[in-house]
Amino acid sequence: MSTAVATFEATTGTQPNLPIASWPLAPPPPGRLVSHRHRESNIHQIHVTAAVCIPLIVLLAAIRAYNKIAINRGRTWDDYTFMLASVCTIVYIGVVTALLDDGMFGFHIWDLVVGDLRNSSFLLVLIIEAIWGPFIWFIKLSVFLMYLQLFHPFPWARRMAWLGITVTGLFYFSVTVARIALCAPRGGDSYIEAFSTARCHSTKKVGIASGSFNVVSDIFLLALPVPCVWKLSLKRKQKMGVIAGFMTGISALISSILGLWFRVINDNEVDDTWNITPIYLALVVEMACGIAFLVGPSIASVAKRHGLGFSACVKRINDDDGLRGRFIRMTSFGGESRTLGKQHWHGHKASADSDTKLRSTTTDSATIDEVNSQPKY
């Protein structure tokens, strides 16, 4: 108790005449007033993000399911991992929201007192840190599986995809094990006591390492399709259009960079209870952007099927340049998840009595010959 009293006097400059439960957790910055009744909060940031992301993810999942069931009428492995990733993302958002609603995090640490410390809050932090690795991996696994189908004729691309699946899986699950081992209570300690140890504080370094790896893996996911598309027998403008479609995933990369930046900032500060909000916010947005990237082809397919604005745009493109229209139908960004080959694509066979279905779901040899016969620029 004497040590606690000395620490309180050193940090606050006052005598601990109040009960321990009323002691502040940290002194305020110079010139900053402390208000335990009217505390500044950033919890609303997560509330707004959750209110936008959860309905959006449900809508995107419904669009992809409709496209696969009613239009493509076929399912692949990435469909199952996508649904799993969507559920995991919603669960992750829910747990983060529950943490910030628990009454401890989302406030400046100098506005909190000892009585604000809750075992339930630290338990939720441990759960969030433990599930993030597997959950983000499910999203990236879905992207890699999609690449395995699109770029099946390229052996090196398949090897890179499998390498990405293996390395990311091992890393994210290793991070999960490390965080649990470092911050889980030991010997009957409470979660408050476990999180106050030096070993648990070292997870800040683990967070920076995982954030750095997250950025690198996102760059790898964005770069992998580029050489495959560039080897296709298409005009340069057409190649750039396909590459631009893949680059829509750059929003996830930006979110991961922001998440790493917030982690680095928090490593040198004591205001953990406040800084945790932007970190989790960036992670939530990154996961939601990953889900949106996986639904892009399905959105294009549904738009074409129902004659929406995108479909009309595609029709005009077809009228001006028939080759480009055929190319859009052949690629995933035209609504189908087809394999992009060096000289051809492998499409599904359709019945001869369904001309419309044939044009939208297959690619015949005549079309491939036309594609290959076009001059390159």
C-alpha positions, 0 to 999 in steps of 0.5 A: 500500500505504501508503494501505491501511495508513493506512486499516487503522490508522484504522479498527481502531486496530491495526497491520496485522501480519497478511496483507492477506487477514486484514484486517477489511473494517470496524471493529465497532460500539462494544462489539461483539465480532468473531468470524471463526470463529463469525460471526452469519448470517442466511442461514437466512432465505433457506433457509426462504423458498426451502423454502416458496416454491418448492414453493408456486409449483410447486403453484400453477402446477400448479393453474392449469394443471389449471384451464385444461386440464381445467376451462376448456379454454381459454388466454389470453395471461396464462396464458403470461406467468404460466408465464413469471413462475413460472419466473422467480421460481423462478430468482430464488430460486435465484440469491439462494440461491446468492449467500448460500451463496457464503460472503460475504453474509449475515454482518456486514461486520465479521466478514468479512476481505479474504480473504472477498471473492469475484468470484463473489459480486459477479457473482451480485449483478450478475445478481440486480440485472439480472434483478429488473426483467424478472422482476417486470415479467412478474408485473405484466404477467400481472396487467394482461393479466388486467385487460384481459380482466376489464374489457374493456367499460370503455375507460378501464380498458383504457387504464389497463392498457395504460398500466401495461404500458408504463410499468412495462416501460420503468421496470424495463428502464431500471433493469436497464440502469442497474445493469449500466452502473454496476456492470459491470467496465470496462477489465479490472477485477475484479468486486470492483474494480467494486463498490468504485467510487463509481459502483456505490455510487450504485446504492443510490439506484437501488434506493430509486427502484425500490423506490418505483416498485414500491410505487406500481405495486402500489397502482395494480394494487390500485386499478384494479379498484375503480371498475370493480366499483363501477359494476356493478349489484350490491348494496353487499355484493356489490361489497365482496365482489368488491373484497375478492377483489382486495385479496388482492394487498395482501400483495405491496404489504406486501412491496414496502413492506418492501423499500423500507424495508430499502433506505432503512435500508441506504442509511445503513449500511455493513453491506451484506453483512448488510442484503442478505438482508432486501432480497432476502427481501422481493423474493422474498416479493413475487414469490411473493405476486404468483404466488399472486394470479394463481392465486386464481381457479383455486383457487376453480374447482378447489375448486368442481369437486371439492366442497372446502370452498370449494365447499360454502360457495358452495353455501350462499350460493347457497341463501340468495341465488341472485343472489350465487351466480350472481355468484360464478360470473360473476366470476373469483373463482368460478373463471372468467376472465370479462369484467366489464361495466357491464351484462353479461359476455361468456361462452363458448357451451356445447353445449346437451346439457351443462347443468352446463358451461353453468351453470359457464362461461357467463352467459346474458341471463336471468341478466344481466337478473336482476342488473340488476334487483336494487336497489342499496344 
